[in-house]
Amino acid sequence: MSNTDRATQWLFRLGYGSIFLLLVAPVAVVVATSFNATAVVTFPPTDLSTRWYTAFFSQQTWLRAVRNSLITASGTAVFSTILGVAGAFGVRHLDRRTSVAITGLVLVPLLVPGVILGVALLLFLSRFGLQQRLFTIVLAHALWATPLTFSVMRATFARFDWHLQEAAMDLGAGRLRAFREVLVPNVLPGIVAAAAIGFVVSLQEFIMALFLAGRETRTVPVESWLTLRNSLSPLVSVGSALLVVAVLVALGIAATAIGIDRVAEET
């Protein structure tokens, strides 16, 4: 390797590392401020303490928000993954022009601002008295999560050898059995990766949840925003730190279950 190539490689690593640090720095600041001993949010913390974590878990409002976030994120992960798998599986049987058209239609929700989706869903669901419920937040989050799970599953199915499913059916297996015993085990890394993406998307989504959530169905981002309207409380830093931990745990479980290399490949 020439000196020029080495210099280019090190410059690339330096730039990549700098971008990574810029992305991680805000998260590190939030986590650090959650351990501040004082009631004022400052960085770096003057004294370290877990008093705000104790206060966080002693308040029913925040515990309810954590529960709501986990429920909606889990529901979104399951619902959007099912839709993504079904959609990607169905599209592969269509001709190219129809497949491209449907793929573009599936991606449309990603292009619509969350404010517009939130207002539209609120007006529509309120006509049936379905607003301010957890399952409506799941439906709203699935609008953004499903295009991502659909894209992941399309990429996963593109690498699957469909002759395996055909061979299973030639040997007497029905379509459902071939799907369950041949297709699913081979594309499981993609399914897990898609579910992890759906979970993370729902966990951090704020705008649509703000329009659709009620007093009993607020998620952690919504509760944090309402708290910040009154004061800059360390409890918001605690809630944000817990969201970061939840995301890391979800990704860690996925990586442990199927291997970090395969997760990276599928995503």
Secondary structure, DSSP 4 states (H G I P E B T S, - for coil): --HHHHHHHHHHHHHHHHHHHHHHHHHHHHHHHTTBSSSS--SS-SSB--HHHHHHTT-HHHHHHHHHHHHHHHHHHHHHHHHHHHHHHHHTTS-HHHHHHHHHHHTHHHHS-HHHHHHHHHHHHHTTT--S-HHHHHHHHHHHHHHHHHHHHHHHHHTS-THHHHHHHHTT--HHHHIIIIIHHHHHHHHHHHHHHHHHHHHH--HHHHHH--TTS--HHHHHHHHHTT---HHHHHHHHHHHHHHHHHHHHHHHHH-HHHHHHH-
